[in-house]
Amino acid sequence: MKAIVNQEACIGCGACAAICDKVFEINDEGLSTTITDKVEEEDSQEVRDAADACPTGAILVEE
């Protein structure tokens, strides 16, 4: 699984990083970014939850 953040859609609310800080962080520009290329199986549900919680739908999850 892979998570991708659409930087143009992201508003930097931080919900994703709060839900799954193993995969997401807020960068120097104040937007979310992924900190790993591959999501570990044990983190997959949190990544899906973060994508669902994103108010702008900026997180794409690829299986």
mmCIF file of the N, C-alpha and C atoms, coordinates in Angstrom:
data_MODEL
# 
_entry.id   MODEL 
# 
loop_
_atom_site.group_PDB 
_atom_site.id 
_atom_site.type_symbol 
_atom_site.label_atom_id 
_atom_site.label_alt_id 
_atom_site.label_comp_id 
_atom_site.label_asym_id 
_atom_site.label_entity_id 
_atom_site.label_seq_id 
_atom_site.pdbx_PDB_ins_code 
_atom_site.Cartn_x 
_atom_site.Cartn_y 
_atom_site.Cartn_z 
_atom_site.occupancy 
_atom_site.B_iso_or_equiv 
_atom_site.pdbx_formal_charge 
_atom_site.auth_seq_id 
_atom_site.auth_comp_id 
_atom_site.auth_asym_id 
_atom_site.auth_atom_id 
_atom_site.pdbx_PDB_model_num 
ATOM 1   N N  . MET A 1 1  ? 0.835   -1.170 0.000  1.00 0.00 ? 1  MET A N  1 
ATOM 2   C CA . MET A 1 1  ? 0.000   0.000  0.000  1.00 0.00 ? 1  MET A CA 1 
ATOM 3   C C  . MET A 1 1  ? 0.886   1.241  0.000  1.00 0.00 ? 1  MET A C  1 
ATOM 4   N N  . LYS A 1 2  ? 0.374   2.282  -0.654 1.00 0.00 ? 2  LYS A N  1 
ATOM 5   C CA . LYS A 1 2  ? 1.096   3.546  -0.731 1.00 0.00 ? 2  LYS A CA 1 
ATOM 6   C C  . LYS A 1 2  ? 0.104   4.685  -0.500 1.00 0.00 ? 2  LYS A C  1 
ATOM 7   N N  . ALA A 1 3  ? 0.539   5.702  0.208  1.00 0.00 ? 3  ALA A N  1 
ATOM 8   C CA . ALA A 1 3  ? -0.275  6.893  0.420  1.00 0.00 ? 3  ALA A CA 1 
ATOM 9   C C  . ALA A 1 3  ? 0.369   8.055  -0.312 1.00 0.00 ? 3  ALA A C  1 
ATOM 10  N N  . ILE A 1 4  ? -0.465  8.836  -0.978 1.00 0.00 ? 4  ILE A N  1 
ATOM 11  C CA . ILE A 1 4  ? 0.008   9.988  -1.736 1.00 0.00 ? 4  ILE A CA 1 
ATOM 12  C C  . ILE A 1 4  ? -0.816  11.199 -1.318 1.00 0.00 ? 4  ILE A C  1 
ATOM 13  N N  . VAL A 1 5  ? -0.137  12.316 -1.056 1.00 0.00 ? 5  VAL A N  1 
ATOM 14  C CA . VAL A 1 5  ? -0.822  13.555 -0.700 1.00 0.00 ? 5  VAL A CA 1 
ATOM 15  C C  . VAL A 1 5  ? -0.789  14.499 -1.892 1.00 0.00 ? 5  VAL A C  1 
ATOM 16  N N  . ASN A 1 6  ? -1.962  14.922 -2.329 1.00 0.00 ? 6  ASN A N  1 
ATOM 17  C CA . ASN A 1 6  ? -2.072  15.921 -3.393 1.00 0.00 ? 6  ASN A CA 1 
ATOM 18  C C  . ASN A 1 6  ? -1.786  17.276 -2.754 1.00 0.00 ? 6  ASN A C  1 
ATOM 19  N N  . GLN A 1 7  ? -0.606  17.817 -3.007 1.00 0.00 ? 7  GLN A N  1 
ATOM 20  C CA . GLN A 1 7  ? -0.178  19.072 -2.395 1.00 0.00 ? 7  GLN A CA 1 
ATOM 21  C C  . GLN A 1 7  ? -1.067  20.252 -2.788 1.00 0.00 ? 7  GLN A C  1 
ATOM 22  N N  . GLU A 1 8  ? -1.666  20.196 -3.970 1.00 0.00 ? 8  GLU A N  1 
ATOM 23  C CA . GLU A 1 8  ? -2.537  21.285 -4.409 1.00 0.00 ? 8  GLU A CA 1 
ATOM 24  C C  . GLU A 1 8  ? -3.863  21.290 -3.672 1.00 0.00 ? 8  GLU A C  1 
ATOM 25  N N  . ALA A 1 9  ? -4.303  20.128 -3.209 1.00 0.00 ? 9  ALA A N  1 
ATOM 26  C CA . ALA A 1 9  ? -5.580  20.028 -2.492 1.00 0.00 ? 9  ALA A CA 1 
ATOM 27  C C  . ALA A 1 9  ? -5.409  20.161 -0.986 1.00 0.00 ? 9  ALA A C  1 
ATOM 28  N N  . CYS A 1 10 ? -4.218  19.889 -0.480 1.00 0.00 ? 10 CYS A N  1 
ATOM 29  C CA . CYS A 1 10 ? -3.963  19.899 0.961  1.00 0.00 ? 10 CYS A CA 1 
ATOM 30  C C  . CYS A 1 10 ? -4.078  21.312 1.524  1.00 0.00 ? 10 CYS A C  1 
ATOM 31  N N  . ILE A 1 11 ? -4.733  21.427 2.693  1.00 0.00 ? 11 ILE A N  1 
ATOM 32  C CA . ILE A 1 11 ? -4.832  22.718 3.379  1.00 0.00 ? 11 ILE A CA 1 
ATOM 33  C C  . ILE A 1 11 ? -4.023  22.720 4.676  1.00 0.00 ? 11 ILE A C  1 
ATOM 34  N N  . GLY A 1 12 ? -3.352  21.613 4.971  1.00 0.00 ? 12 GLY A N  1 
ATOM 35  C CA . GLY A 1 12 ? -2.485  21.541 6.142  1.00 0.00 ? 12 GLY A CA 1 
ATOM 36  C C  . GLY A 1 12 ? -3.199  21.499 7.473  1.00 0.00 ? 12 GLY A C  1 
ATOM 37  N N  . CYS A 1 13 ? -4.383  20.910 7.513  1.00 0.00 ? 13 CYS A N  1 
ATOM 38  C CA . CYS A 1 13 ? -5.133  20.880 8.772  1.00 0.00 ? 13 CYS A CA 1 
ATOM 39  C C  . CYS A 1 13 ? -4.472  19.985 9.817  1.00 0.00 ? 13 CYS A C  1 
ATOM 40  N N  . GLY A 1 14 ? -3.690  19.000 9.371  1.00 0.00 ? 14 GLY A N  1 
ATOM 41  C CA . GLY A 1 14 ? -2.945  18.148 10.291 1.00 0.00 ? 14 GLY A CA 1 
ATOM 42  C C  . GLY A 1 14 ? -3.676  16.917 10.790 1.00 0.00 ? 14 GLY A C  1 
ATOM 43  N N  . ALA A 1 15 ? -4.901  16.691 10.323 1.00 0.00 ? 15 ALA A N  1 
ATOM 44  C CA . ALA A 1 15 ? -5.658  15.522 10.780 1.00 0.00 ? 15 ALA A CA 1 
ATOM 45  C C  . ALA A 1 15 ? -4.925  14.229 10.452 1.00 0.00 ? 15 ALA A C  1 
ATOM 46  N N  . CYS A 1 16 ? -4.339  14.145 9.276  1.00 0.00 ? 16 CYS A N  1 
ATOM 47  C CA . CYS A 1 16 ? -3.660  12.913 8.869  1.00 0.00 ? 16 CYS A CA 1 
ATOM 48  C C  . CYS A 1 16 ? -2.473  12.609 9.778  1.00 0.00 ? 16 CYS A C  1 
ATOM 49  N N  . ALA A 1 17 ? -1.686  13.635 10.074 1.00 0.00 ? 17 ALA A N  1 
ATOM 50  C CA . ALA A 1 17 ? -0.523  13.446 10.946 1.00 0.00 ? 17 ALA A CA 1 
ATOM 51  C C  . ALA A 1 17 ? -0.951  13.089 12.368 1.00 0.00 ? 17 ALA A C  1 
ATOM 52  N N  . ALA A 1 18 ? -2.070  13.648 12.813 1.00 0.00 ? 18 ALA A N  1 
ATOM 53  C CA . ALA A 1 18 ? -2.580  13.323 14.143 1.00 0.00 ? 18 ALA A CA 1 
ATOM 54  C C  . ALA A 1 18 ? -3.056  11.878 14.210 1.00 0.00 ? 18 ALA A C  1 
ATOM 55  N N  . ILE A 1 19 ? -3.612  11.381 13.118 1.00 0.00 ? 19 ILE A N  1 
ATOM 56  C CA . ILE A 1 19 ? -4.132  10.014 13.078 1.00 0.00 ? 19 ILE A CA 1 
ATOM 57  C C  . ILE A 1 19 ? -3.023  9.004  12.840 1.00 0.00 ? 19 ILE A C  1 
ATOM 58  N N  . CYS A 1 20 ? -2.079  9.315  11.951 1.00 0.00 ? 20 CYS A N  1 
ATOM 59  C CA . CYS A 1 20 ? -1.043  8.346  11.585 1.00 0.00 ? 20 CYS A CA 1 
ATOM 60  C C  . CYS A 1 20 ? 0.301   9.050  11.382 1.00 0.00 ? 20 CYS A C  1 
ATOM 61  N N  . ASP A 1 21 ? 0.977   9.339  12.480 1.00 0.00 ? 21 ASP A N  1 
ATOM 62  C CA . ASP A 1 21 ? 2.254   10.061 12.390 1.00 0.00 ? 21 ASP A CA 1 
ATOM 63  C C  . ASP A 1 21 ? 3.414   9.195  11.917 1.00 0.00 ? 21 ASP A C  1 
ATOM 64  N N  . LYS A 1 22 ? 3.172   7.900  11.722 1.00 0.00 ? 22 LYS A N  1 
ATOM 65  C CA . LYS A 1 22 ? 4.206   7.044  11.143 1.00 0.00 ? 22 LYS A CA 1 
ATOM 66  C C  . LYS A 1 22 ? 4.306   7.245  9.632  1.00 0.00 ? 22 LYS A C  1 
ATOM 67  N N  . VAL A 1 23 ? 3.259   7.805  9.030  1.00 0.00 ? 23 VAL A N  1 
ATOM 68  C CA . VAL A 1 23 ? 3.206   7.957  7.575  1.00 0.00 ? 23 VAL A CA 1 
ATOM 69  C C  . VAL A 1 23 ? 3.140   9.421  7.141  1.00 0.00 ? 23 VAL A C  1 
ATOM 70  N N  . PHE A 1 24 ? 2.464   10.279 7.917  1.00 0.00 ? 24 PHE A N  1 
ATOM 71  C CA . PHE A 1 24 ? 2.255   11.670 7.522  1.00 0.00 ? 24 PHE A CA 1 
ATOM 72  C C  . PHE A 1 24 ? 2.921   12.641 8.491  1.00 0.00 ? 24 PHE A C  1 
ATOM 73  N N  . GLU A 1 25 ? 3.376   13.768 7.934  1.00 0.00 ? 25 GLU A N  1 
ATOM 74  C CA . GLU A 1 25 ? 3.867   14.871 8.749  1.00 0.00 ? 25 GLU A CA 1 
ATOM 75  C C  . GLU A 1 25 ? 3.555   16.167 8.019  1.00 0.00 ? 25 GLU A C  1 
ATOM 76  N N  . ILE A 1 26 ? 3.579   17.257 8.769  1.00 0.00 ? 26 ILE A N  1 
ATOM 77  C CA . ILE A 1 26 ? 3.382   18.573 8.171  1.00 0.00 ? 26 ILE A CA 1 
ATOM 78  C C  . ILE A 1 26 ? 4.766   19.122 7.833  1.00 0.00 ? 26 ILE A C  1 
ATOM 79  N N  . ASN A 1 27 ? 4.953   19.507 6.563  1.00 0.00 ? 27 ASN A N  1 
ATOM 80  C CA . ASN A 1 27 ? 6.278   19.962 6.112  1.00 0.00 ? 27 ASN A CA 1 
ATOM 81  C C  . ASN A 1 27 ? 6.489   21.450 6.409  1.00 0.00 ? 27 ASN A C  1 
ATOM 82  N N  . ASP A 1 28 ? 7.608   21.988 5.988  1.00 0.00 ? 28 ASP A N  1 
ATOM 83  C CA . ASP A 1 28 ? 7.973   23.381 6.251  1.00 0.00 ? 28 ASP A CA 1 
ATOM 84  C C  . ASP A 1 28 ? 7.021   24.384 5.592  1.00 0.00 ? 28 ASP A C  1 
ATOM 85  N N  . GLU A 1 29 ? 6.316   23.943 4.559  1.00 0.00 ? 29 GLU A N  1 
ATOM 86  C CA . GLU A 1 29 ? 5.347   24.809 3.885  1.00 0.00 ? 29 GLU A CA 1 
ATOM 87  C C  . GLU A 1 29 ? 3.973   24.761 4.559  1.00 0.00 ? 29 GLU A C  1 
ATOM 88  N N  . GLY A 1 30 ? 3.855   23.936 5.603  1.00 0.00 ? 30 GLY A N  1 
ATOM 89  C CA . GLY A 1 30 ? 2.588   23.822 6.318  1.00 0.00 ? 30 GLY A CA 1 
ATOM 90  C C  . GLY A 1 30 ? 1.603   22.856 5.701  1.00 0.00 ? 30 GLY A C  1 
ATOM 91  N N  . LEU A 1 31 ? 2.090   22.005 4.795  1.00 0.00 ? 31 LEU A N  1 
ATOM 92  C CA . LEU A 1 31 ? 1.238   21.024 4.134  1.00 0.00 ? 31 LEU A CA 1 
ATOM 93  C C  . LEU A 1 31 ? 1.651   19.616 4.526  1.00 0.00 ? 31 LEU A C  1 
ATOM 94  N N  . SER A 1 32 ? 0.726   18.700 4.389  1.00 0.00 ? 32 SER A N  1 
ATOM 95  C CA . SER A 1 32 ? 1.013   17.308 4.714  1.00 0.00 ? 32 SER A CA 1 
ATOM 96  C C  . SER A 1 32 ? 1.889   16.673 3.643  1.00 0.00 ? 32 SER A C  1 
ATOM 97  N N  . THR A 1 33 ? 2.718   15.773 4.089  1.00 0.00 ? 33 THR A N  1 
ATOM 98  C CA . THR A 1 33 ? 3.543   14.993 3.177  1.00 0.00 ? 33 THR A CA 1 
ATOM 99  C C  . THR A 1 33 ? 3.729   13.602 3.781  1.00 0.00 ? 33 THR A C  1 
ATOM 100 N N  . THR A 1 34 ? 4.045   12.635 2.935  1.00 0.00 ? 34 THR A N  1 
ATOM 101 C CA . THR A 1 34 ? 4.303   11.289 3.445  1.00 0.00 ? 34 THR A CA 1 
ATOM 102 C C  . THR A 1 34 ? 5.778   11.173 3.801  1.00 0.00 ? 34 THR A C  1 
ATOM 103 N N  . ILE A 1 35 ? 6.056   10.384 4.820  1.00 0.00 ? 35 ILE A N  1 
ATOM 104 C CA . ILE A 1 35 ? 7.447   10.208 5.244  1.00 0.00 ? 35 ILE A CA 1 
ATOM 105 C C  . ILE A 1 35 ? 7.943   8.798  4.958  1.00 0.00 ? 35 ILE A C  1 
ATOM 106 N N  . THR A 1 36 ? 7.131   8.026  4.246  1.00 0.00 ? 36 THR A N  1 
ATOM 107 C CA . THR A 1 36 ? 7.533   6.679  3.831  1.00 0.00 ? 36 THR A CA 1 
ATOM 108 C C  . THR A 1 36 ? 6.916   6.375  2.477  1.00 0.00 ? 36 THR A C  1 
ATOM 109 N N  . ASP A 1 37 ? 7.608   5.619  1.668  1.00 0.00 ? 37 ASP A N  1 
ATOM 110 C CA . ASP A 1 37 ? 7.082   5.245  0.360  1.00 0.00 ? 37 ASP A CA 1 
ATOM 111 C C  . ASP A 1 37 ? 6.135   4.058  0.431  1.00 0.00 ? 37 ASP A C  1 
ATOM 112 N N  . LYS A 1 38 ? 6.342   3.193  1.403  1.00 0.00 ? 38 LYS A N  1 
ATOM 113 C CA . LYS A 1 38 ? 5.511   2.001  1.536  1.00 0.00 ? 38 LYS A CA 1 
ATOM 114 C C  . LYS A 1 38 ? 4.893   1.967  2.929  1.00 0.00 ? 38 LYS A C  1 
ATOM 115 N N  . VAL A 1 39 ? 3.584   1.800  2.970  1.00 0.00 ? 39 VAL A N  1 
ATOM 116 C CA . VAL A 1 39 ? 2.863   1.720  4.239  1.00 0.00 ? 39 VAL A CA 1 
ATOM 117 C C  . VAL A 1 39 ? 2.913   0.288  4.745  1.00 0.00 ? 39 VAL A C  1 
ATOM 118 N N  . GLU A 1 40 ? 3.362   0.122  5.966  1.00 0.00 ? 40 GLU A N  1 
ATOM 119 C CA . GLU A 1 40 ? 3.398   -1.200 6.583  1.00 0.00 ? 40 GLU A CA 1 
ATOM 120 C C  . GLU A 1 40 ? 1.974   -1.685 6.857  1.00 0.00 ? 40 GLU A C  1 
ATOM 121 N N  . GLU A 1 41 ? 1.783   -2.985 6.817  1.00 0.00 ? 41 GLU A N  1 
ATOM 122 C CA . GLU A 1 41 ? 0.451   -3.574 7.000  1.00 0.00 ? 41 GLU A CA 1 
ATOM 123 C C  . GLU A 1 41 ? -0.201  -3.127 8.305  1.00 0.00 ? 41 GLU A C  1 
ATOM 124 N N  . GLU A 1 42 ? 0.587   -3.044 9.381  1.00 0.00 ? 42 GLU A N  1 
ATOM 125 C CA . GLU A 1 42 ? 0.012   -2.673 10.679 1.00 0.00 ? 42 GLU A CA 1 
ATOM 126 C C  . GLU A 1 42 ? -0.458  -1.215 10.720 1.00 0.00 ? 42 GLU A C  1 
ATOM 127 N N  . ASP A 1 43 ? -0.034  -0.397 9.758  1.00 0.00 ? 43 ASP A N  1 
ATOM 128 C CA . ASP A 1 43 ? -0.448  1.001  9.700  1.00 0.00 ? 43 ASP A CA 1 
ATOM 129 C C  . ASP A 1 43 ? -1.534  1.256  8.657  1.00 0.00 ? 43 ASP A C  1 
ATOM 130 N N  . SER A 1 44 ? -1.941  0.243  7.937  1.00 0.00 ? 44 SER A N  1 
ATOM 131 C CA . SER A 1 44 ? -2.848  0.437  6.807  1.00 0.00 ? 44 SER A CA 1 
ATOM 132 C C  . SER A 1 44 ? -4.212  0.983  7.211  1.00 0.00 ? 44 SER A C  1 
ATOM 133 N N  . GLN A 1 45 ? -4.770  0.535  8.314  1.00 0.00 ? 45 GLN A N  1 
ATOM 134 C CA . GLN A 1 45 ? -6.079  1.041  8.725  1.00 0.00 ? 45 GLN A CA 1 
ATOM 135 C C  . GLN A 1 45 ? -5.986  2.503  9.139  1.00 0.00 ? 45 GLN A C  1 
ATOM 136 N N  . GLU A 1 46 ? -4.912  2.880  9.826  1.00 0.00 ? 46 GLU A N  1 
ATOM 137 C CA . GLU A 1 46 ? -4.740  4.282  10.213 1.00 0.00 ? 46 GLU A CA 1 
ATOM 138 C C  . GLU A 1 46 ? -4.596  5.180  8.981  1.00 0.00 ? 46 GLU A C  1 
ATOM 139 N N  . VAL A 1 47 ? -3.921  4.690  7.951  1.00 0.00 ? 47 VAL A N  1 
ATOM 140 C CA . VAL A 1 47 ? -3.778  5.463  6.716  1.00 0.00 ? 47 VAL A CA 1 
ATOM 141 C C  . VAL A 1 47 ? -5.144  5.649  6.066  1.00 0.00 ? 47 VAL A C  1 
ATOM 142 N N  . ARG A 1 48 ? -5.946  4.603  6.025  1.00 0.00 ? 48 ARG A N  1 
ATOM 143 C CA . ARG A 1 48 ? -7.296  4.722  5.469  1.00 0.00 ? 48 ARG A CA 1 
ATOM 144 C C  . ARG A 1 48 ? -8.134  5.703  6.290  1.00 0.00 ? 48 ARG A C  1 
ATOM 145 N N  . ASP A 1 49 ? -8.005  5.630  7.612  1.00 0.00 ? 49 ASP A N  1 
ATOM 146 C CA . ASP A 1 49 ? -8.727  6.555  8.487  1.00 0.00 ? 49 ASP A CA 1 
ATOM 147 C C  . ASP A 1 49 ? -8.294  7.996  8.237  1.00 0.00 ? 49 ASP A C  1 
ATOM 148 N N  . ALA A 1 50 ? -7.000  8.207  8.040  1.00 0.00 ? 50 ALA A N  1 
ATOM 149 C CA . ALA A 1 50 ? -6.485  9.545  7.753  1.00 0.00 ? 50 ALA A CA 1 
ATOM 150 C C  . ALA A 1 50 ? -7.038  10.061 6.423  1.00 0.00 ? 50 ALA A C  1 
ATOM 151 N N  . ALA A 1 51 ? -7.079  9.204  5.427  1.00 0.00 ? 51 ALA A N  1 
ATOM 152 C CA . ALA A 1 51 ? -7.628  9.594  4.123  1.00 0.00 ? 51 ALA A CA 1 
ATOM 153 C C  . ALA A 1 51 ? -9.106  9.957  4.259  1.00 0.00 ? 51 ALA A C  1 
ATOM 154 N N  . ASP A 1 52 ? -9.839  9.173  5.029  1.00 0.00 ? 52 ASP A N  1 
ATOM 155 C CA . ASP A 1 52 ? -11.265 9.456  5.240  1.00 0.00 ? 52 ASP A CA 1 
ATOM 156 C C  . ASP A 1 52 ? -11.474 10.759 6.005  1.00 0.00 ? 52 ASP A C  1 
ATOM 157 N N  . ALA A 1 53 ? -10.554 11.088 6.909  1.00 0.00 ? 53 ALA A N  1 
ATOM 158 C CA . ALA A 1 53 ? -10.684 12.285 7.738  1.00 0.00 ? 53 ALA A CA 1 
ATOM 159 C C  . ALA A 1 53 ? -10.241 13.562 7.026  1.00 0.00 ? 53 ALA A C  1 
ATOM 160 N N  . CYS A 1 54 ? -9.540  13.429 5.922  1.00 0.00 ? 54 CYS A N  1 
ATOM 161 C CA . CYS A 1 54 ? -9.029  14.607 5.221  1.00 0.00 ? 54 CYS A CA 1 
ATOM 162 C C  . CYS A 1 54 ? -10.203 15.433 4.682  1.00 0.00 ? 54 CYS A C  1 
ATOM 163 N N  . PRO A 1 55 ? -10.328 16.693 5.112  1.00 0.00 ? 55 PRO A N  1 
ATOM 164 C CA . PRO A 1 55 ? -11.477 17.496 4.701  1.00 0.00 ? 55 PRO A CA 1 
ATOM 165 C C  . PRO A 1 55 ? -11.498 17.862 3.218  1.00 0.00 ? 55 PRO A C  1 
ATOM 166 N N  . THR A 1 56 ? -10.362 17.782 2.562  1.00 0.00 ? 56 THR A N  1 
ATOM 167 C CA . THR A 1 56 ? -10.324 18.127 1.122  1.00 0.00 ? 56 THR A CA 1 
ATOM 168 C C  . THR A 1 56 ? -10.122 16.906 0.233  1.00 0.00 ? 56 THR A C  1 
ATOM 169 N N  . GLY A 1 57 ? -10.023 15.728 0.824  1.00 0.00 ? 57 GLY A N  1 
ATOM 170 C CA . GLY A 1 57 ? -9.814  14.517 0.024  1.00 0.00 ? 57 GLY A CA 1 
ATOM 171 C C  . GLY A 1 57 ? -8.460  14.489 -0.649 1.00 0.00 ? 57 GLY A C  1 
ATOM 172 N N  . ALA A 1 58 ? -7.462  15.096 -0.024 1.00 0.00 ? 58 ALA A N  1 
ATOM 173 C CA . ALA A 1 58 ? -6.136  15.226 -0.630 1.00 0.00 ? 58 ALA A CA 1 
ATOM 174 C C  . ALA A 1 58 ? -5.289  13.960 -0.555 1.00 0.00 ? 58 ALA A C  1 
ATOM 175 N N  . ILE A 1 59 ? -5.736  12.953 0.189  1.00 0.00 ? 59 ILE A N  1 
ATOM 176 C CA . ILE A 1 59 ? -4.939  11.736 0.360  1.00 0.00 ? 59 ILE A CA 1 
ATOM 177 C C  . ILE A 1 59 ? -5.484  10.620 -0.515 1.00 0.00 ? 59 ILE A C  1 
ATOM 178 N N  . LEU A 1 60 ? -4.617  10.097 -1.363 1.00 0.00 ? 60 LEU A N  1 
ATOM 179 C CA . LEU A 1 60 ? -4.946  8.959  -2.218 1.00 0.00 ? 60 LEU A CA 1 
ATOM 180 C C  . LEU A 1 60 ? -4.243  7.734  -1.652 1.00 0.00 ? 60 LEU A C  1 
ATOM 181 N N  . VAL A 1 61 ? -5.002  6.647  -1.517 1.00 0.00 ? 61 VAL A N  1 
ATOM 182 C CA . VAL A 1 61 ? -4.432  5.384  -1.039 1.00 0.00 ? 61 VAL A CA 1 
ATOM 183 C C  . VAL A 1 61 ? -4.411  4.404  -2.200 1.00 0.00 ? 61 VAL A C  1 
ATOM 184 N N  . GLU A 1 62 ? -3.229  3.937  -2.531 1.00 0.00 ? 62 GLU A N  1 
ATOM 185 C CA . GLU A 1 62 ? -3.064  2.922  -3.583 1.00 0.00 ? 62 GLU A CA 1 
ATOM 186 C C  . GLU A 1 62 ? -2.796  1.581  -2.935 1.00 0.00 ? 62 GLU A C  1 
ATOM 187 N N  . GLU A 1 63 ? -3.576  0.603  -3.274 1.00 0.00 ? 63 GLU A N  1 
ATOM 188 C CA . GLU A 1 63 ? -3.400  -0.741 -2.708 1.00 0.00 ? 63 GLU A CA 1 
ATOM 189 C C  . GLU A 1 63 ? -2.266  -1.466 -3.393 1.00 0.00 ? 63 GLU A C  1 
# 
